Amino acid sequence: AAECEDAAVTAAREAAAAGALPRFGGGALAPKRAYSYEELKLNKVDPQRFLAPNDETLERLQRTIGYSLAAASLGATVALGLSPEQVAVDGSAFLFALGVDTVAYGGAGGALVLDSLARYTASGYRERVAAHEAGHFLVAYLVGILPRGYTLSGWDALRTYGALRVQAGCLFCDGDFQRSVSKGKLQSSDLDRYACVALAGIAAEVMTFGRAEGGSADVAQLDGLLRALGFDQSKATKQVRWAVLATVLLLREFKDVHKELALAMDRGASVSECIQVIEDRTDVELPNYAASAAKAAA
């Protein structure tokens, strides 16, 4: 799998150098320096919206399910003449099942159910997820990180990868980055690209909907990496502020491309088709390598 990914990245870089994939690694990021909060505000960027995304849709759906189950239990008790003891037994069994899911699978089963229900019952949820993942996919491609797959739902991830704990997300040919992290030799430019990709989903939601619901895991992962690299609070704040600004400006520049990419991903477009959307052409040959890498990693 690693060899296939490396071959895909090499092919992409060669194609970009030859002018066949001009947008791969062609995204210009904001100059790297310390930006004040006021400078971000002048660019209509509010960092607070990036650091505390609140998944209101799933939280509201979870409350609704809880109320519905309570009402159904009460109704069944009255209609069927169930004894309080029987209701208590059934309730205990349900709570036990939730406990098993939480302990054994980290709550993945419940998350899968919530995500599946939200996609078909919550207005705008599906579009929001597509916009979020399209942000990750697009920014990664523009900064030179080759995507090799994506999922937009927990069920899609389970069906594609057989992984219960995986929700919506993008996969990348990032072997170089992972090897650098494991060796403790991460270059500043690699960290910059990673930070932009990590925040791109939230940035895309804010750009499209005015606020972000998903992305708390992205923020946690970035925070964990900065801590592992020994960043103190001041240095981490400077890194994140720059990454927020750079990502927002890049997505604004490619706003129309992002919109088309989100629609394509929502339709289930292949990685090849997604790259064609970004490059705005239909004769791209590179994605064949990306598809090989995805199959090898599956």
C-alpha positions in Angstrom: 0.0 0.0 0.0 2.8 2.4 0.9 4.5 1.8 -2.4 1.3 2.5 -4.3 0.7 5.7 -2.4 4.3 6.8 -3.1 3.9 6.0 -6.8 0.6 8.1 -6.8 2.3 11.1 -5.2 5.3 10.9 -7.6 3.0 10.7 -10.6 1.0 13.7 -9.3 4.1 15.8 -8.8 5.4 14.9 -12.2 2.1 15.7 -13.8 1.9 19.0 -12.0 5.5 19.9 -13.0 4.6 19.1 -16.7 1.5 21.3 -16.5 -1.0 18.5 -16.7 -2.2 19.0 -13.1 -1.6 22.7 -12.5 -3.7 22.9 -9.4 -2.0 20.1 -7.6 0.1 21.9 -5.0 -0.7 25.1 -6.8 -2.6 26.8 -4.0 -0.9 29.9 -2.7 -1.1 30.2 1.0 -1.0 33.5 3.0 2.5 34.6 4.1 3.7 32.8 7.2 3.9 35.2 10.1 2.2 36.0 13.4 -1.2 37.4 12.9 -3.1 39.3 15.5 -6.8 38.7 16.3 -7.6 42.1 14.9 -5.9 41.2 11.6 -8.0 38.1 11.3 -11.2 40.1 12.0 -10.2 42.6 9.3 -10.2 39.7 6.9 -13.7 38.7 8.2 -12.3 35.6 10.0 -13.4 34.8 13.5 -11.0 32.2 15.0 -13.6 31.3 17.7 -15.8 29.7 15.2 -13.1 27.3 14.3 -12.1 26.2 17.8 -15.4 25.2 19.2 -17.7 23.6 16.5 -21.0 22.5 18.0 -22.8 19.6 16.4 -26.3 20.9 17.1 -28.0 18.7 14.5 -26.9 15.4 16.0 -27.4 16.6 19.6 -31.0 17.7 18.8 -31.7 14.4 17.1 -30.3 12.5 20.0 -32.6 14.4 22.4 -35.5 13.7 20.1 -34.8 10.0 20.1 -34.6 10.0 23.8 -37.9 11.7 24.2 -39.5 9.4 21.7 -38.3 6.3 23.4 -39.5 7.6 26.7 -42.9 8.4 25.3 -43.1 5.0 23.5 -42.2 3.2 26.7 -44.9 5.0 28.6 -47.4 4.4 25.8 -46.6 0.7 25.7 -46.9 0.5 29.4 -50.4 1.9 29.3 -51.6 0.2 26.1 -50.2 -3.2 26.7 -50.7 -3.2 30.5 -47.0 -3.9 31.1 -45.9 -4.0 34.7 -43.4 -1.5 36.0 -41.0 -4.4 36.6 -41.2 -5.4 32.9 -40.6 -1.9 31.8 -37.6 -1.7 34.2 -36.2 -4.9 32.7 -36.5 -3.7 29.1 -35.0 -0.3 30.0 -32.1 -2.0 31.7 -31.5 -4.2 28.7 -31.4 -1.1 26.5 -29.0 0.7 28.8 -26.8 -2.4 28.9 -26.7 -2.4 25.1 -25.7 1.3 25.1 -23.0 0.5 27.7 -21.6 -2.3 25.6 -21.4 0.0 22.6 -19.7 2.7 24.6 -17.1 0.4 26.2 -16.4 -2.0 23.3 -16.8 0.3 20.3 -16.4 3.8 21.8 -20.0 4.6 21.1 -19.5 3.9 17.3 -22.8 2.0 17.0 -24.9 4.8 18.4 -23.0 7.3 16.3 -23.7 5.2 13.2 -27.4 5.2 13.9 -27.5 8.9 14.6 -25.6 9.8 11.5 -27.8 7.5 9.3 -31.0 9.0 10.7 -29.7 12.6 10.4 -28.8 12.1 6.7 -32.5 11.3 5.9 -34.4 13.4 8.5 -32.3 16.5 9.4 -32.6 19.3 6.8 -29.2 20.4 5.5 -27.2 17.7 7.4 -26.2 15.8 4.3 -25.1 19.0 2.5 -23.1 20.2 5.5 -21.2 16.9 5.7 -20.4 17.1 1.9 -19.2 20.7 2.2 -17.0 19.8 5.2 -15.3 16.8 3.5 -15.0 18.8 0.2 -13.1 21.4 2.1 -10.6 18.8 3.4 -10.3 17.2 -0.1 -9.9 20.5 -2.0 -7.4 22.2 0.4 -5.3 19.0 0.6 -5.1 18.8 -3.2 -4.2 22.5 -3.5 -1.4 22.2 -1.0 0.0 19.1 -2.7 -1.4 16.3 -0.6 -3.1 13.7 -2.8 -6.5 12.4 -1.7 -7.0 8.6 -2.2 -10.6 8.2 -0.9 -13.4 9.7 1.2 -16.6 8.7 2.9 -19.6 11.0 3.8 -21.3 8.8 6.3 -20.7 6.1 8.9 -22.6 3.6 6.9 -20.5 4.3 3.8 -17.3 3.8 5.9 -18.6 0.6 7.3 -19.6 -0.7 3.8 -16.3 0.4 2.2 -13.7 -0.3 4.8 -15.5 -2.6 7.2 -14.7 -0.1 10.0 -17.4 0.6 12.6 -15.5 3.4 14.3 -14.9 5.4 11.1 -17.4 8.2 10.2 -17.3 10.7 7.4 -13.7 11.6 6.4 -11.0 11.8 3.7 -8.0 9.6 3.2 -4.8 10.8 1.8 -1.5 9.6 0.4 0.5 11.0 3.2 3.1 8.4 3.8 5.9 11.1 3.8 4.1 13.0 6.5 3.5 10.0 8.7 7.1 8.9 8.4 8.4 12.3 9.3 6.1 12.4 12.4 7.2 9.0 13.5 10.9 10.0 13.2 10.3 13.3 14.9 11.7 15.2 11.9 8.6 17.1 10.8 9.4 20.1 8.6 7.7 23.4 9.2 6.2 23.4 5.7 4.7 19.9 6.3 3.1 21.1 9.5 1.7 24.1 7.8 0.0 22.0 5.1 -1.3 19.6 7.7 -2.8 22.4 9.8 -4.5 23.9 6.8 -6.0 20.5 5.8 -7.1 19.8 9.4 -9.0 23.1 9.6 -10.4 23.1 6.0 -13.6 21.2 6.9 -14.5 23.7 9.5 -13.5 26.6 7.3 -15.7 25.2 4.5 -18.7 24.9 6.8 -18.3 28.5 8.1 -17.9 29.8 4.5 -21.0 27.9 3.3 -23.3 28.0 6.3 -22.0 30.7 8.5 -21.0 28.3 11.3 -19.5 24.9 11.8 -21.1 21.8 13.4 -18.5 19.2 12.5 -14.8 19.2 13.1 -14.2 18.9 16.8 -12.1 15.8 16.2 -10.1 17.8 13.6 -9.3 20.5 16.2 -8.4 17.8 18.8 -6.0 16.1 16.4 -4.3 19.3 15.5 -4.0 20.3 19.1 -2.6 16.9 20.0 0.1 17.2 17.2 1.1 20.7 18.3 1.4 19.4 21.9 3.4 16.4 20.8 5.8 18.8 18.9 6.3 20.8 22.1 4.4 23.9 21.1 3.6 26.2 24.1 0.3 28.1 24.1 1.7 31.2 22.5 3.4 29.3 19.6 0.4 27.1 19.1 -1.9 30.2 18.9 0.3 31.8 16.2 0.3 28.5 14.2 -3.4 28.1 14.4 -4.2 31.8 13.6 -2.1 31.6 10.5 -3.6 28.3 9.4 -7.1 29.6 9.9 -6.4 32.7 7.8 -4.5 30.8 5.1 -7.2 28.1 4.8 -10.1 30.6 4.6 -8.4 32.7 2.0 -7.6 29.7 -0.1 -11.2 28.4 0.1 -12.5 31.8 -0.8 -10.3 31.9 -3.9 -11.7 28.5 -5.0 -15.2 29.0 -3.6 -17.0 27.9 -6.9 -14.7 24.9 -7.2 -15.6 23.9 -3.6 -19.3 24.1 -4.3 -19.0 21.9 -7.4 -16.8 19.4 -5.6 -19.2 19.1 -2.7 -22.0 18.4 -5.1 -19.9 15.8 -6.9 -18.9 14.1 -3.6 -22.5 14.0 -2.5 -23.4 12.2 -5.7 -20.7 9.6 -4.9 -18.1 10.7 -7.5 -14.9 8.8 -7.6 -11.5 10.3 -6.6 -10.8 10.6 -10.3 -14.0 12.6 -11.0 -13.3 14.8 -8.0 -9.8 15.7 -9.3 -11.4 16.4 -12.7 -13.7 18.8 -11.0 -10.8 20.6 -9.3 -8.7 20.7 -12.4 -11.8 21.6 -14.5 -10.9 19.1 -17.1 -12.0 15.5 -18.1 -8.7 14.1 -19.5 -6.8 13.6 -16.3 -5.0 10.3 -16.1 -3.4 10.5 -12.7 -6.4 9.3 -10.7 -5.8 5.8 -12.0 -2.8 5.8 -9.7 -4.9 7.1 -6.8 -7.4 4.4 -7.3 -4.7 1.8 -7.2 -3.4 3.2 -3.9 -7.0 3.2 -2.4 -7.5 -0.5 -3.4 -4.1 -1.5 -1.9 -4.9 0.3 1.3 -8.5 -1.2 1.6 
